[in-house]
Amino acid sequence: MNKLKVLQAWLWCESLWPCWLSHAVPLDCKDETGSLTQCASISQEKLLDRVIQHAELIYRVSEESCTLFEDMFVPYPLHALRSQGGNLCHTKPFPIPGSKNEIQQISDKWLLHSVLMLVQSWMEPLIYLQTTLNRYDDAPDALLNKTKWVSDKLLSLEQGVVVLIRKMLDEGILTSSSIFEHTLTPYNEQSPEVLESVLRDYNLLICFKKDAHKMETFLKLLKCRQSNKLSCLSY
Amino acid sequence: MRSCELAHLSHWKSLPHMISPDQCHRGPVQFSLPVSDPSRGPHFTGCRSREQETFRCWWSAGIFQNLTEPGALRVFYQTKNALLSEWQECPDYTHTVKNECYFNKTFTHIWTSYCIQLRSVRENITYDETCFTVENIVHPDPPIGLNWTLLNVSRSGLHFDILVRWAPPPSADVQMGWMSLVYQVQYRVRNASHWEMLDLESGTQQSIYGLHTDKEYEVRVRCKMSAFDNFGEFSDSILVHVAQIPSKESTFPTMLVLIFGVIGLVILLVLLIFSQQQRLMVIFLPPIPAPKIKGIDPELLKNGKLDQLNSLLSSQDMYKPDFYHEDPWVEFIQLDLDDPPEKNESSDTQHRLGLSRSGSSHVLNFKSDDDSGRASCYDPEIPNPEDLASLLPGHSGRGDNHPLVSRSISSIPDLGVQQTSEVEETPIQTQPAVPSWVNMDFYAQVSDFTPAGGVVLSPGQLNSSPEKKKEEENEKKIQFQLVSDGAYTSENTARQLSTEVPPSPGPEQGYQTFPTQAVEGNLWNGEYLVSTSDSQIPYLLPEAPPAPILPPVSDYTVVQEVDAQHSLLLNPPSLQPAICPHSPNKHLPAMPTMPMGYLTPDLLGNLTP
């Protein structure tokens, strides 16, 4: 009897194995008291709108943070670095197309996955950025607040995209960010030079702004496709 | 400091993520603005994209005129991704426009940086190089479809608000979200120099408030990509004009109401003033208070009520202290009855008599005073003629040896003041409460002046009550005139009284002299009556022969006592003669033993009958 029970327990655990995969996303809904309740349903269009709003806000705040940092710490002649676009941001697992035609040919699945990948790739660098900015003596509070806010919003954006993926693509996905390799070693370097750290942080902010733009663009394209497929096609 | 100059920094190589040192951007920061610099060699004048899908680049040969022919200069570009790609030549040299390189959609990649080079292939020289990203060179096309609608007009008709609408540029793919545009509206009064700028608007409409009627306005709009700084061109201006509606009818009633209101208010004010005239007069023009000076009511003087006047004058405080202050010697003279022998030895000027009050209903207090240094001529106070009459031995009612009296002088200053105004012999009736000796005359005729300034007085006519007059006319007529302050007793009269029945006294003429210093200046008017005629001189004895020459009169006679019959008992004068040489007309009564000025106690025995 004991063996049978152990076998049943093992089978029971095995049957729940897919649940482990989908359960990786803790999307339990909690009400004010904190108890688990049925999550409130939301339509896909509204969810997509909210996700797009998140992405727009993140993009706007990233641009403001970049401007704040530039005005405060970056010497004026180096402001051209921003428009030159010679920044080398951290590499992505798969290349993202840049031309409009190519982007229009990207499928919805890849659009969502790209967004998710971008969001996940920026979580740890933003935390690092917060610690770095705290080291500056006269960092403005607005900059620190914005960076903190962006980190929080990025988390909720990730959650929204995951739900969208589940709804639109009917697939569960692990949200663990350990899938992607992060070239964290350059960020962990301790550079004694002030100018080096300034330039590094400046580069980081510029790259983040660019990626936030990518997220917003992909999500808007997705929305356009959802509402009116004809107008969004390339011509 | 350009980015290429950073290569010279020592720590440059430690930054792996920065651009490589060979990327030197020599152009202006705002690279997308096509600005040609003729002083330079061949260079890029700018690159610009309209819709983020294509872009163009322009260049100029500069001073190198030999390179202006087409094909001499060529553009090569390179996309800077993770992998460094090779240099490719411009995909499309625009045929219609000179020195322009056009990148179509295929070759336009956003989120990637481009680097372009201007080379002269023949010479293999790179004249210029620049790097950019396409989003940073996007200048959107101007919005289209700008129009306005009137929102409202203000009540006064002077201001109005409008709502301006437009459409995004058709080249920008806003719907797909490829470009997120923000717009800026500007307006101004037509042909003015300054444009009013409103805040950035992400929608496609905006309200403009506070425009003036009867003014023509120009409105225009432009747009840019959000999160970027490059504005596009302005749209065409539209004209806004709202005519002013004449609204004079609305202002007419208000003016009428205002006028009527003002008139009503004025009428109300006038009525108020007329009804409250008296109170207003009191408030604005208060009555001047009457002077509150202590003085004599002129009504009293008019009516001639002398009694009231006397009482008033006697109650005046202003006179008493003056007298008391300046004439201390007349205030109180104390007559001492107990030790007359002692005082007999002192000089008349220093003689003071104390008076015991036993048996005397009237006490006259004379303040002791050292009158040394004063003029010798001095008139003592005049006693009551009745009292004096009672002192006579022939008087029926007087038989007692009345002690010397000291007499208060409270009423004397008052009487003295009265008498200064009247030089004539007029008795003044005093209040009944006042001792009767006050009722005597206080006037004495001045007979002569002393060289020291003293006044030699002669006793005046007696002018008391008719009853007493009859008595005294038979026995004596004593009239005293007080010219100066203080009543005094005539020494002559005192002598006459003291003697029993002096047979010899003729026209006795008593006189007293006043020391000038004891007199107030204002009272001593300097007029004196000199009694010369015998007719004026009272006679103690009706048929007295001419008075014999009297011994020299003392300075003053001190009243020692007032007996029960209100008669004044005087101290016989001292033996020392008074220096009164200027009285030729005086007739001194014969009083050989009378001391000068004082009635000594031993003489008192002579006095009392």
Chai-1 contact restraints between the chains, C-beta under 6 A:
chainA,res_idxA,chainB,res_idxB,connection_type,confidence,min_distance_angstrom,max_distance_angstrom,comment,restraint_id
A,E63,B,A227,contact,1.0,0.0,6.0,A-B,restraint_1
A,P77,B,M1,contact,1.0,0.0,6.0,A-B,restraint_2
A,A80,B,H25,contact,1.0,0.0,6.0,A-B,restraint_3
A,A80,B,V29,contact,1.0,0.0,6.0,A-B,restraint_4
A,L81,B,S3,contact,1.0,0.0,6.0,A-B,restraint_5
A,S83,B,N136,contact,1.0,0.0,6.0,A-B,restraint_6
A,Q84,B,H25,contact,1.0,0.0,6.0,A-B,restraint_7
A,Q84,B,C131,contact,1.0,0.0,6.0,A-B,restraint_8
A,G85,B,S113,contact,1.0,0.0,6.0,A-B,restraint_9
A,G85,B,T133,contact,1.0,0.0,6.0,A-B,restraint_10
A,G86,B,I19,contact,1.0,0.0,6.0,A-B,restraint_11
A,G86,B,Q23,contact,1.0,0.0,6.0,A-B,restraint_12
A,G86,B,S113,contact,1.0,0.0,6.0,A-B,restraint_13
A,G86,B,C131,contact,1.0,0.0,6.0,A-B,restraint_14
A,L88,B,H17,contact,1.0,0.0,6.0,A-B,restraint_15
A,T91,B,A82,contact,1.0,0.0,6.0,A-B,restraint_16
A,G98,B,H109,contact,1.0,0.0,6.0,A-B,restraint_17
A,G98,B,I110,contact,1.0,0.0,6.0,A-B,restraint_18
A,G98,B,W111,contact,1.0,0.0,6.0,A-B,restraint_19
A,G98,B,T112,contact,1.0,0.0,6.0,A-B,restraint_20
A,S99,B,T108,contact,1.0,0.0,6.0,A-B,restraint_21
A,S99,B,H109,contact,1.0,0.0,6.0,A-B,restraint_22
A,K100,B,E53,contact,1.0,0.0,6.0,A-B,restraint_23
A,N101,B,K105,contact,1.0,0.0,6.0,A-B,restraint_24
A,E193,B,H11,contact,1.0,0.0,6.0,A-B,restraint_25
A,E196,B,H11,contact,1.0,0.0,6.0,A-B,restraint_26
A,N203,B,H17,contact,1.0,0.0,6.0,A-B,restraint_27
A,K210,B,W111,contact,1.0,0.0,6.0,A-B,restraint_28
A,K220,B,G177,contact,1.0,0.0,6.0,A-B,restraint_29
A,L221,B,M176,contact,1.0,0.0,6.0,A-B,restraint_30
A,L221,B,G177,contact,1.0,0.0,6.0,A-B,restraint_31
A,C224,B,M176,contact,1.0,0.0,6.0,A-B,restraint_32
A,S231,B,Q175,contact,1.0,0.0,6.0,A-B,restraint_33
A,C232,B,M176,contact,1.0,0.0,6.0,A-B,restraint_34
